[in-house]
Every structure is written in C-alpha cells, then in structure tokens.
Amino acid sequence: MNLEIPEPLPRKFYDRDTVTVAKALLGQKLVRVDHGTGMVIAGIIVETEAYLGVIDKAAHTYNHHKTERVRTMWGEPGHAYVYFTYGMHHCVNVTTHGHGRPEAVLIRALEPTDGVEVMWDRREKAKKERDLCSGPAKLTKALGITLDLDGVDVTCPDSQLYVAGMRKRAYSGDLIASSERIGVGYAEEWAKKLFRFHLKQNLHVSKG
C-alpha cells in the first residue's frame, strides 16, 4: 500500500442509505494497485450515481433480479460491483446497504492524482487531463479495472481496488450538484430521480 494514501474507508461507511453514500464518496480517492509491480493509479471521486436496488427501475437488481452478473450486489456492503456493457466498456460501482438490499453507487468520474502517466498510455484518445477519467468507462480503462475485480473488498488495504478516506465529513450541500442519472430513460418515473451527484465547478465531471 502507498504510505501517502490514507487507509480505506470502513465497511460501516457503505452500510447505510445509498444516496447518503453517493454524496459522501465525493472527495474520496479510488485507488487501483497492481500487486505485480506495486504501481498505484488513483483519482479523487468527483461524480457518482445512486441505484436503489429492487424498487429502482434503473438498477440491475430491480424487481429482485438475481443472476450471476449481479451476484456481488446481493452481498455485503463495501465491495466492487464491476460489469461489462455495450460489448466494450467496464463500469465500477461500490455496494451499499447490504442486509438483502442490493444497492450500489456507480462511480462516474475521477480527478486524476496518481499514476497519471499510465492513464495517458491507456487513454490514447484523451486530449486533456480532464478527459482521462471524465466518465465511467473512461475511468475504468485509465485505472485498468476489469471484470477480474468484480467482488473485490474495497474496505481492505490489501485489495487491488479500494476507496481511501480523504475526507471525514461529506461536502456541504451547496457544493454538490444533483441531477437525473445518465442513460436511464427506460426507467420510467425513476429516470426523473435526482440521483446523480457531482462536485460543482469541477473540470473532471462527465459531460452528461
């Protein structure tokens, strides 16, 4: 573990209301560690979306949906839920709540901090640093997050992927913008929920 990076957030951080967790993750650091080389690639979380499980028509576990793909969401809070979409992209979430409530927070954008040169190598199409991790598929490519990391315990300092606690308190409400989630128009009334959160005036937020 990089000694300059704080310890991972504890499981109790995730074992609570999903919208609260989505806001509290802003300002924390998503850390990817290559155990083979010891290389650390990381960024500050600046944008998230909350997904409220069985009642949320935009969630993968809506209406108690259970498949091998969503198995991680039905487990305990504080694990990475990684999925593959559109035949080409990975997205990373962290599970919340637990106790039979399969909910999660999608990490949508990061502000790069560690291993930025590696991010540039992996994100050849990026024109500016603000483009490296400004979207869920962009950040997983930049950090090297794939299905191999699905189910990883993000509360463990020995994990290849974890969330480091950079802030003890969540940002105040006047610093956080709320809006509808991206790409969930199919979710009927749930498409209108203001469950997307990002830091106001941060240049690394996605264009959605």
C-alpha positions, 0 to 999 in steps of 0.5 A, spaced: 500 500 500 502 507 498 504 510 505 501 517 502 494 514 501 490 514 507 487 507 509 480 505 506 474 507 508 470 502 513 465 497 511 460 501 516 461 507 511 457 503 505 452 500 510 447 505 510 442 509 505 445 509 498 444 516 496 447 518 503 453 514 500 453 517 493 454 524 496 459 522 501 464 518 496 465 525 493 472 527 495 474 520 496 480 517 492 479 510 488 485 507 488 487 501 483 494 497 485 497 492 481 500 487 486 505 485 480 509 491 480 506 495 486 504 501 481 498 505 484 493 509 479 488 513 483 483 519 482 479 523 487 471 521 486 468 527 483 461 524 480 457 518 482 450 515 481 445 512 486 441 505 484 436 503 489 436 496 488 429 492 487 424 498 487 429 502 482 427 501 475 434 503 473 438 498 477 440 491 475 437 488 481 430 491 480 424 487 481 429 482 485 433 480 479 438 475 481 443 472 476 450 471 476 452 478 473 449 481 479 451 476 484 456 481 488 450 486 489 446 481 493 452 481 498 455 485 503 456 492 503 463 495 501 465 491 495 466 492 487 460 491 483 464 491 476 460 489 469 461 489 462 456 493 457 455 495 450 460 489 448 466 494 450 466 498 456 467 496 464 463 500 469 465 500 477 460 501 482 461 500 490 455 496 494 451 499 499 446 497 504 447 490 504 442 486 509 438 483 502 438 490 499 442 490 493 444 497 492 450 500 489 453 507 487 456 507 480 462 511 480 462 516 474 468 520 474 475 521 477 480 527 478 486 524 476 492 524 482 496 518 481 499 514 476 497 519 471 502 517 466 499 510 465 492 513 464 495 517 458 498 510 455 491 507 456 487 513 454 490 514 447 484 518 445 484 523 451 486 530 449 486 533 456 487 531 463 480 532 464 478 527 459 482 521 462 477 519 467 471 524 465 466 518 465 465 511 467 468 507 462 473 512 461 475 511 468 475 504 468 480 503 462 485 509 465 485 505 472 485 498 468 479 495 472 476 489 469 471 484 470 477 480 474 475 485 480 468 484 480 467 482 488 473 485 490 473 488 498 474 495 497 474 496 505 481 492 505 488 495 504 490 489 501 485 489 495 487 491 488 481 496 488 479 500 494 476 507 496 481 511 501 478 516 506 480 523 504 475 526 507 471 525 514 465 529 513 461 529 506 461 536 502 456 541 504 450 541 500 451 547 496 457 544 493 454 538 490 450 538 484 444 533 483 441 531 477 437 525 473 442 519 472 445 518 465 442 513 460 436 511 464 430 513 460 427 506 460 426 507 467 420 510 467 418 515 473 425 513 476 429 516 470 426 523 473 430 521 480 435 526 482 440 521 483 446 523 480 451 527 484 457 531 482 462 536 485 460 543 482 465 547 478 469 541 477 473 540 470 473 532 471 465 531 471 462 527 465 459 531 460 452 528 461 
